[in-house]
């Protein structure tokens, strides 16, 4: 028995040794050609905002794998870009300011042998972060601050909102703005109504920063208007609702599930109206609307009956005949998708923005009101019926 076990152990060791040798063989490069490939040639440069597009001719080596670019950004960071041999073009990016910068291009074969470098000069134009910075507007808002800027290039950026800590150091708020949308409109809320000194910087994904905008912000008082007082207030001319839904679906705490929403009948043509009594007079600051996400590729916003072009009106004494006398326009709105993707498609930023509720801010000079009327003129489907999951009004009821 001992001899049998001893022989079995020897056999297992032999098998494991063979497997190890086979694995070692398998891990070796499929090719072994340490002769450097030819150089990249015929490079043309197209300069862009914060970047440059390089078009070139590849060497004729059969085992060419990729092209590599190496260069140093203005902030001192070494950056490496790789492009497959299936293309003759690459983008070198990350430049924060205009100027002349050296880029070294290498051809690399499948054995990682590297060619002699070809050095080219690129002259990128000013980074998009500077246009965003120059367009940046910051002002007090109800319960916080409002921030607006234009991002024409749809660059992936952060607008850092900073405040001094107990050591006098500027520290970025974790709720700073991170986006790639073209029209930036963001609000920071939850602030007390005391003046505070803040600073704002635009930063890109290569950690390039703009100058700093300093501002003193004193938020206006704001609180959520209790939903316990909300009720439907149907007026002549208001669109009939889908029979499976009711007004209460807009304040029952469920933001998306059928039929706990409010939807008007799609067959009715022309603008659709719906009226709500919020229970008491208030100086309204904004409305948060959670659109109804249709069951399409999961749950999809910016789709079908979701509000796209609409108005919100307010009144303290709405006429019983449903006319628009005594109504004040609180705001006209046009919903846009942060990503700019086509109809029926949405990015994670699109989804998160909508599922968190879309904030629509009212005219700060509007009077106190008790009733609101939502007027839909165009939804994402191109008609005018509306599909709303939930609403929440905010303002000063004092």
N, C-alpha and C positions, 0 to 999 in steps of 0.2 A: 504494500500500500504506500509506504514511504517512497519507494522508487517511482511509483506511478505519479505521486504528487510532485516529486522533484522533476520528472520529465515534463509534466504539464506546465510547471512554472517556466522551465526553459523554453518550451514551445510558445508560450504567451509572450515572453520577452523577445523572441525572434520575430513574432508577428508585429509587435509594437515597434520594434526597430525598423522593420520594413516599411510600416506605415509612416514613421517619422521621416525616413529617407524619401518616401514618395512625396510627403507634404513639403519637405525642403526643396525637392525638385519642382513641385508645382508653384512654390512661392517665388521662384526665379523669374526674372523678366522674360517675356515671350521673345523679345528681341534684345540683342546686345550689340549696339552700334554706338560706340563712343566718339565716332567722328562727328564733329560739329556740323550741323546743316548750314546751307548757304544763308546769306544775310537777307533781311527784308529790304525791298527796294521800291522806288517810284512812289514815295509817300506824298499824298496831298492832305492838306489840313483844312477843315471847315470849323471855324471858331463859333462857339455858342455861349449862352449865358452860363458862366461857371464851368464850362466844359469845352471840349473840342472833339470832333469826329475825325478819325484817321482812316484814310483809305490807302491801301498799299498792294504791292505785288508780292506773292509768296515765292520762296525758293522752290526749285523743282524736286527736292528730295522726296523719295517715295515714302519714307517713314516719318514725315513731318507730323507732329501732334498738335501743337498750338503755338500761338504768338503771345509773347509777354511784353507788357510795358511797365517800366519803373520810372517814378518821378517823385519829387518832393513838393508837397503842398506848401502854401504860404505860412501855415502854422507850424511847419517843421516836420510834419508827419510823412514818412515814406509810404507811398501807395503803389500797389501792384495790381494790374489788370491783366486778365487772360482772355484770349479769344480763340475759338476752335479754328482748325485749318479749313473747315467747311465754309468759312466766310473770309472776306478780305477787308473787313472793317471792324473798328472798335471805337468805343467812346472812353476818353480819359476825362474824369470829372473830379469834383471836390474842390475846385478853385474858388476862393472867396472874393477875389478882387482881380481886376484886369492887370495884365502884365505879360512879360515874356518868360516862359518856363521851358526847361529842357526835359525832353522825354526820351528815354532809351528803349528801343524796340529790339526784341530778341526772337529768333525762331528756335523752337525746342522740338527735338525728335522724341520718339517713343521710349528711348533709353535715357531721357532727360539730359541729353547732351545739348549744350546751348551754343548758339551761333555768336559771332562777333556782334557787338551792338551797333545799331544805326541810330544816331542821335538826331532828333528833329526838334524844332522850336514851335510851341503853340502859343497863341495869344488870346486866351479866353476873354470873353466880355464879362462885365460885372455880374456877380452871382445874383440870383433872384432874391436872396434874403435882403438885399439893400432896397429894392423896389418895395418889398413888403414893409420894411422898416419905415420908409418915407411915407407910406400910405397909412401907417398905424394911427388909429384914433382911439383914445381912452377917455371915458367919462363916467361919472357916477350913475348908478341905476338903483332901482328898488332892491334893497337887500344886498347890494354889492356894486359891481362895476360892469360896464359894457365895453367890449373891445371889438373894433372893426379894422379890417385890412384887406388889401387886394393881393391875390397870389396868382397872377396871370399865367405863369408857367406851371401851375399846379405842383410846385416843388414840395417834397416831404420835409416839413419844418416843425419847429417848436417855437412858440412864443412863451418865453419864461416870464412868469409873474413873480416878482421877488419882493421880499420884505426883510428888514433887519432883525436878526435874532438878539438874544440878551447880551451877546458879545459885540454887537455893532456890525456884524457881518451880513452881507446880503445873501439870503437863502431862497432858492426857488421853491415855490409852492408845488406840492405834488399834483394839484389840479390845474397846472399850467395847460396851455392849449397845444395839442399835437394834431396836425391835420395836413391834408394835401388838397383841400378844396380851393376853388378859385376865389370865392367871395367868403372871407372869414368873418363870421359874426358870432362871437362867443360872449358868455356872461359868467362871471364868478359871483356866487351868491353865498348867503349864510353869514354875512358880515354885520357887525353892530353899526349903529348910526353915529359913529365917531370918525373924525378925520384921521387918515393914516397915510403915511408916505410909502409909495410903492415905486418899483423900477421894472422896466420891461425891455427884454432883449430877444431878438430873433436869432435862432440857431438852426443850422442844417444838420444832416445826419453825419457829416464829417467833423462836427464840433466846431465849425466856423461860427463866429458871433459877430453881430452888428454892434454899433454903438448902443448906448443905454438911453432909454426915454424915462425921465423921472416925472412923477405926477402925484399930487395929493388928492386923495379920493375920500369923499364923505358920503357914504351910501344913504339912500332914502329908506324910510321905514316901510317894511313889507311883511305881510303874513299871509298864510294860506286862508282863503275864504272857505269856511267849513261847508262840506258837502251836505251836511245834515239839513241845510235849508234849501237845497236845489230841488226844483220840480219843473216838469214840462209845462209850458204855457203856450198852448197852441193858438195861433192867430189865423184869421182868414188869409189865404195865400201861402201859408206854410205847406211845404211838400209833405204828402202822406208818407208815413214810415212803412218799411217792410213789415209785413204782418207778424213775423217771428221776433221782431225787435221792438224796444220801447225806449222812451227818453231815459228811464232809470238805468239803462245799460251804460249810460255815459258817466255814472257816478256810483257804480256798485262795487268798485274796487278791483274788477277784473278787466285788464287792459287789452285782452286780445281774443278771448274764446267765444265762439258762436254758441248761442244767440245773445250772449250778454254784452251786446254792442248796440249802437244806434245806426240804422241804415235807412235812407229814404228810397222810395220806389224808382228804380232805374227807368221805367217806361215814361215817366213824367218829363216833358221837355222844358227847356228854359232854366233860368237860375233856380236853385233849390234853397229854401230858407227853413230854419228851425229856431224856435225861441225858447229861452230858459229864464226862469225866475230864480235868482241866486239867494233869495230870502231876506236880504237887507241891503241898504245902500252902502256903497264903498267906492273909493277912488281906486279904480282898477289899474294895475300895473302891467299884467300879462295874463295870457291863458296858455296852459300847457295842454297840447292835444296828443293823445296816443292814437294814431291811425290804426285801422283794423288790418292786420297782416293776412293776406289771402293764403290759402293752402296751394302754393305753387313753388316747386323746388324747395320744399320745407315751408317756411313762413316768409312771405315776400311783402315788403313795404314799397312805397312809391309805385303803386299798382292799382289798377281798376278804380274803385270809388274813393281812394285816399285823396284828401284835399290837396289841390295844386294851386289854383288861383281862387282866392276867396277873401271875404271881408268879415270883420266882426263889428257890429254896431251895438250901442248901449243906449238905454232910455230909463227915465225914472217914471214916465207916464205914457206907456205905449197906447196908441189909439186902438180902440176895440175893433175898428174896421180893417186892421192889418196894414194900413198905409204907413208910409215912412216918415210922417210928421212926428216931431218930438224925438226922433232917433239921431244919435250923434255917431259919426264914424270913429271908431276906436283905432282901427288899423286896416290897411289893405296889404295882403300878403301873397307871395309867390313862392311855393315850396320848390327847392332844388335838391338834387341828390349830391351829397358831398363828393362822391367819386366821379360824377359825370358819366357813369356807364349808361348804356342804352336801356330802354324800357324793358322790364322783366328781369334785369340783371342787378345784383347788388353786391357790394363789397362788405367786409366785416365792419368797416367804419360806417357805411350806410345803415346797416342793421342796428348797430349799437346806438347810433344817433337817434333812430326812430323808436327803438324799444325803450329808450330812456325818456321819451316824450319830447315833442318838438315845441320849443318855447317861442311864442309870438308876443312881442312887446307892443303895448298900446301907446297912443299919443299921451305924453306926460301932461299936456294941457287940457285933456278931456275932463268933463265934469263927473261928479259922482253919479253912479247909476245903480239900478237894482235889477234890470233886465238886460240880457244880451241876446243878440240875434246873429246867427252865423249864416252868411250868404255865400253859397258855392256857385261860382260861374264856370269852373272847369276842373275836372278831376284828372287823374293820371291816365284814365281810359279815353279822355277826349270829350266825355259827356259832362253832366253836372250833378249827378246824384252823389251823396256823401256817405262814407262809411267810417264811423268814429268809434274807437274802442273805449275811450275814457277822456274826461276833461278835468282840469283843476284850474280855478281862478285864483289869482293872487292880487293883493293890493292893501290899501289902508282903510279898514272899516270904522275907524275912530270918528 
